[in-house]
Amino acid sequence: MIYLQNTTEAQAVFVPKNGTPVTGNLLFKAKSTIDLVVEVSQAVTDLQTSDLYFNIAVTLPAGLPDGEYEYTILAGDVPVSTGLLVIGENSHPTEYNKEIQYEQYETE
């Protein structure tokens, strides 16, 4: 899972590779998991600093809603990385923990 701030400035991201050999230009796409609309589609360049990760810079468009997206990096028409992308503040959700009490009865 990748986390990005909702800003229009370029952000450096390490994205895991799936092992497929990369040939051609890379295209980064992000699709909303709610309405399945492709919100981000841009050409990116891998800085090739790792054999396991793509080191790319992503610039988000203005007015993009916070939330969860499915990302894909394509080399030509071949997907070389897919996964989840969370855009917005990384907040900590609260958990509801209700204490449960059990009463044991003895048989007579």
C-alpha positions in Angstrom: 0.0 0.0 0.0 1.2 3.5 -0.9 0.4 6.6 1.0 0.4 10.1 -0.7 -0.5 13.5 0.6 -3.2 15.3 -1.3 -1.0 18.0 -2.8 -0.2 19.1 -6.4 3.6 19.1 -5.7 5.7 16.2 -6.9 6.1 13.4 -4.3 8.8 10.7 -4.4 7.4 7.2 -4.1 8.9 3.7 -3.9 6.5 1.3 -5.6 7.2 -2.5 -5.5 8.0 -4.3 -8.8 6.2 -7.5 -9.7 9.2 -9.0 -11.5 8.1 -8.4 -15.1 10.9 -7.0 -17.2 10.4 -3.4 -18.0 10.6 -2.2 -21.6 9.3 1.1 -22.9 7.9 4.1 -21.1 6.2 3.9 -17.7 2.6 5.1 -17.2 1.2 5.6 -13.7 -2.6 5.3 -13.4 -4.8 5.6 -10.3 -8.5 4.5 -10.3 -11.0 5.3 -7.6 -12.2 2.3 -5.8 -15.7 3.9 -5.3 -16.8 4.9 -8.8 -13.9 3.2 -10.8 -13.0 6.4 -12.6 -9.4 6.9 -13.6 -8.3 10.0 -11.7 -4.6 10.0 -12.4 -2.8 9.0 -15.6 0.7 10.3 -16.2 4.1 9.3 -17.6 6.7 8.6 -14.9 10.4 7.8 -15.0 12.1 5.2 -12.8 15.3 6.4 -11.2 16.5 2.7 -11.0 17.8 2.9 -7.5 16.6 -0.6 -6.6 15.9 -4.0 -8.2 12.8 -4.4 -6.0 11.1 -1.0 -6.2 10.4 1.7 -8.8 11.6 5.1 -7.6 9.2 7.5 -9.2 7.8 11.0 -8.7 4.0 11.4 -8.8 2.2 14.7 -9.2 -1.5 14.6 -8.3 -4.1 16.8 -10.0 -5.8 19.6 -8.1 -9.2 18.8 -6.6 -8.6 15.1 -6.2 -10.8 13.7 -3.4 -9.1 11.9 -0.4 -9.6 8.2 -0.3 -8.5 4.8 -1.6 -7.4 4.2 -5.1 -6.1 1.2 -7.1 -2.9 2.0 -8.9 -1.2 0.4 -11.9 2.1 1.1 -13.5 2.2 0.0 -17.1 5.3 -0.5 -19.3 3.7 -0.1 -22.7 0.5 -2.2 -22.3 2.0 -4.6 -19.7 1.2 -4.0 -16.0 4.5 -4.1 -14.0 3.0 -3.1 -10.6 -0.4 -2.9 -9.1 -1.8 -2.2 -5.6 -3.6 0.1 -3.3 -3.0 3.8 -3.0 -4.3 6.0 -0.1 -4.5 9.7 -0.8 -5.0 12.2 2.1 -4.1 12.5 5.7 -3.0 9.3 7.4 -5.3 9.3 10.3 -5.6 6.6 13.0 -9.0 5.1 13.2 -10.6 4.5 16.6 -11.6 1.1 17.6 -14.7 0.3 19.7 -13.9 -2.3 22.4 -16.8 -3.4 24.5 -15.9 -5.4 27.6 -17.8 -8.7 27.6 -18.5 -10.4 30.9 -19.4 -14.1 31.1 -21.2 -15.7 33.9 -20.7 -19.4 34.5 -23.4 -21.5 36.0 -22.8 -24.7 37.9 -24.8 -27.8 37.3 -26.6 -29.4 40.2 
